[in-house]
Amino acid sequence: AKKAEDNCSHWETFNFYKKIYNLYCKKENNKKNKRDRLEALLLAFAPLTLLGMPDESVWVIDKQIELAKQLGDLSHVSTSYSNKAYYYAHRGESDLSIQFGEKSFEEAEKSQNLDLMVSSSMAICLTYITFGGSYKILSIAPKVVQLIKENKRESDLFSSPISPYTHKGFNSLFQVVVDNDLYQLIQRVLCRYQKRSF
């Protein structure tokens, strides 16, 4: 299937991974088999993104979540929820995208995997910015920034093209909390706004 990625269409590549998944389904249903099926489905997600997230994507993602939960694999539960958030974002269904993005971050927190927490938090923060509700960033970004500092990983890219901690530009989702004075100012403004709303 990996060779097919270089030589075949995205549909053909996806179908190769689907066949591999179906072959594993015919074998003994043990822990190793479940992990192999999960890996096939995770690999199948890449060609689906290149195909514009067709309807079959939901089935693949739901199976990812189901298998990851059965295995107690919090990291892949988080990744699969993130995939589902991406699917709904691609379709413009903001409420569902936010819902699954938040679930992804919750599972990442449970796993205590900092790399996963950073990637899932950047994804949900970007979703907040894209679909409205930027103020919600303040409920996620500060604790992630604090963990980055505590682990002395301020210069890490975390598999991102930019550093979520140090990058100073429009694309920096954590920029508002890196500058503590600005962060405090935003919090005060939000508190006043929330009081006026009631």
Disulfide bonds with the S-S distance in Angstrom:
none
